[in-house]
Amino acid sequence: MPKLFLPYHLKKETNNEDYVEVVGKTLREVIDNLEKMYPGTKEYLVEDNRIKPGLAAICGYSATRKGLLQELEEDTEVHFLPSIAGG
Protein backbone atom coordinates (compact mmCIF):
# COMPACT_ATOMS: atom_id res chain seq x y z
CA MET A 1 0.00 0.00 0.00
CA PRO A 2 1.21 3.52 -0.67
CA LYS A 3 2.50 5.25 2.45
CA LEU A 4 1.31 8.84 3.01
CA PHE A 5 3.43 11.19 5.10
CA LEU A 6 1.11 13.90 6.31
CA PRO A 7 1.64 17.61 6.87
CA TYR A 8 1.72 18.71 10.49
CA HIS A 9 -1.81 20.18 10.52
CA LEU A 10 -3.28 16.81 9.47
CA LYS A 11 -1.71 14.82 12.29
CA LYS A 12 -4.48 15.84 14.68
CA GLU A 13 -7.01 14.34 12.24
CA THR A 14 -5.11 11.03 12.10
CA ASN A 15 -4.46 10.41 15.80
CA ASN A 16 -0.99 12.02 15.59
CA GLU A 17 0.30 9.48 13.07
CA ASP A 18 3.39 10.55 11.10
CA TYR A 19 2.24 8.46 8.16
CA VAL A 20 -0.59 6.13 7.19
CA GLU A 21 -0.77 3.33 4.65
CA VAL A 22 -3.74 3.70 2.32
CA VAL A 23 -5.00 1.49 -0.52
CA GLY A 24 -5.14 3.05 -3.99
CA LYS A 25 -3.63 2.96 -7.45
CA THR A 26 -3.81 6.71 -8.08
CA LEU A 27 -3.34 9.72 -5.86
CA ARG A 28 -7.09 10.41 -6.14
CA GLU A 29 -7.98 6.90 -4.90
CA VAL A 30 -5.53 7.18 -2.03
CA ILE A 31 -6.93 10.55 -0.91
CA ASP A 32 -10.51 9.28 -1.25
CA ASN A 33 -9.65 6.23 0.87
CA LEU A 34 -7.83 8.43 3.41
CA GLU A 35 -11.05 10.45 3.69
CA LYS A 36 -12.99 7.25 4.45
CA MET A 37 -10.48 6.33 7.16
CA TYR A 38 -10.23 9.84 8.63
CA PRO A 39 -13.22 12.01 7.65
CA GLY A 40 -12.30 15.63 7.06
CA THR A 41 -8.78 15.04 5.76
CA LYS A 42 -9.60 15.51 2.08
CA GLU A 43 -10.51 19.18 2.53
CA TYR A 44 -6.92 19.86 3.65
CA LEU A 45 -5.47 18.25 0.51
CA VAL A 46 -7.91 18.86 -2.36
CA GLU A 47 -9.69 21.94 -3.70
CA ASP A 48 -11.77 22.11 -6.89
CA ASN A 49 -10.84 18.51 -7.77
CA ARG A 50 -7.06 19.14 -7.70
CA ILE A 51 -4.24 19.33 -5.19
CA LYS A 52 -4.83 22.39 -3.06
CA PRO A 53 -2.88 25.51 -4.10
CA GLY A 54 0.13 26.00 -1.88
CA LEU A 55 0.57 22.26 -1.39
CA ALA A 56 2.85 19.90 -3.30
CA ALA A 57 2.44 16.14 -3.60
CA ILE A 58 5.77 14.34 -3.82
CA CYS A 59 5.24 10.81 -5.14
CA GLY A 60 8.33 8.67 -4.88
CA TYR A 61 11.23 11.01 -5.61
CA SER A 62 9.59 13.87 -7.50
CA ALA A 63 6.66 16.25 -7.44
CA THR A 64 3.70 15.00 -9.41
CA ARG A 65 2.87 16.75 -12.64
CA LYS A 66 -0.26 14.64 -13.10
CA GLY A 67 -1.97 15.81 -9.92
CA LEU A 68 -4.67 13.44 -8.68
CA LEU A 69 -4.22 11.24 -11.76
CA GLN A 70 -0.69 10.28 -10.65
CA GLU A 71 -0.37 6.50 -10.67
CA LEU A 72 1.18 4.94 -7.56
CA GLU A 73 3.05 1.69 -7.09
CA GLU A 74 2.40 -0.57 -4.12
CA ASP A 75 5.40 0.79 -2.19
CA THR A 76 5.28 4.46 -3.22
CA GLU A 77 5.87 7.05 -0.52
CA VAL A 78 3.75 10.18 -0.86
CA HIS A 79 4.70 13.37 0.96
CA PHE A 80 2.43 16.40 1.12
CA LEU A 81 4.54 19.51 1.59
CA PRO A 82 3.41 23.12 1.94
CA SER A 83 4.92 25.60 -0.50
CA ILE A 84 7.45 27.99 0.92
CA ALA A 85 7.22 31.61 -0.15
CA GLY A 86 9.32 34.61 0.53
CA GLY A 87 12.42 36.21 -0.68
SVG drawing of the C-alpha trace seen along z (x, -y; Angstrom):
<svg xmlns="http://www.w3.org/2000/svg" viewBox="-16 -39 31 42">
<polyline fill="none" stroke="black" stroke-width="0.4" points="0.0,0.0 1.2,-3.5 2.5,-5.2 1.3,-8.8 3.4,-11.2 1.1,-13.9 1.6,-17.6 1.7,-18.7 -1.8,-20.2 -3.3,-16.8 -1.7,-14.8 -4.5,-15.8 -7.0,-14.3 -5.1,-11.0 -4.5,-10.4 -1.0,-12.0 0.3,-9.5 3.4,-10.5 2.2,-8.5 -0.6,-6.1 -0.8,-3.3 -3.7,-3.7 -5.0,-1.5 -5.1,-3.0 -3.6,-3.0 -3.8,-6.7 -3.3,-9.7 -7.1,-10.4 -8.0,-6.9 -5.5,-7.2 -6.9,-10.6 -10.5,-9.3 -9.7,-6.2 -7.8,-8.4 -11.1,-10.5 -13.0,-7.3 -10.5,-6.3 -10.2,-9.8 -13.2,-12.0 -12.3,-15.6 -8.8,-15.0 -9.6,-15.5 -10.5,-19.2 -6.9,-19.9 -5.5,-18.2 -7.9,-18.9 -9.7,-21.9 -11.8,-22.1 -10.8,-18.5 -7.1,-19.1 -4.2,-19.3 -4.8,-22.4 -2.9,-25.5 0.1,-26.0 0.6,-22.3 2.9,-19.9 2.4,-16.1 5.8,-14.3 5.2,-10.8 8.3,-8.7 11.2,-11.0 9.6,-13.9 6.7,-16.3 3.7,-15.0 2.9,-16.7 -0.3,-14.6 -2.0,-15.8 -4.7,-13.4 -4.2,-11.2 -0.7,-10.3 -0.4,-6.5 1.2,-4.9 3.1,-1.7 2.4,0.6 5.4,-0.8 5.3,-4.5 5.9,-7.0 3.7,-10.2 4.7,-13.4 2.4,-16.4 4.5,-19.5 3.4,-23.1 4.9,-25.6 7.4,-28.0 7.2,-31.6 9.3,-34.6 12.4,-36.2"/>
</svg>
